[in-house]
């Protein structure tokens, strides 16, 4: 499988510019052929997907989604933080979503660090981050915890269609997590 990750690093190719330069150039090519799809900001399927930021997850392809189908909210681990609740609240109350799908994955980096990461940062930079790392050891349990955070948020209008999954990065398959297990 070939990916853009296999391309030589820009820093090692004289005159190639930075990665950001390459992305801006790609956008210029994209914009030259772009036509306004005439879409509204409201997702057609009325669904928000909360997922890990891991580069191995091509959510649209994995879930059969097209541009305009969903809101996508990504962060480290795909955990439901206060900022995710903020985004889901706006998604539901202002933009009409009714369903939430949570997607964690196998081999997540948050399984290999601890909350001590914040202490290490404090020692390095002289200030402890105000945010929690949200590290976890059991991906299934973390999906359950994230589902519970969504279900119990007083800010969300629609909490009856909340489902959580673990994406297997080796097979591409989703495994649904029973919230009661």
Secondary structure, 3 states (H helix, E strand, C coil): CCCHHHCCCHHHCCCCCCHHHHHHHHHHHHHHHCCCCCCCCCCCCCEEEEEECCCCCCHHHHHCCCCCCEEEEEEHHHCCCHHHHHHHHHHHHHHCCCEEEEEEECCCHHHCCCCHHHHHHHHHHCCCCCCCCCCCCCHHHHHHHHHHHHHHCCCCCCCCCEEEEEECCCCCCEEEECCCC
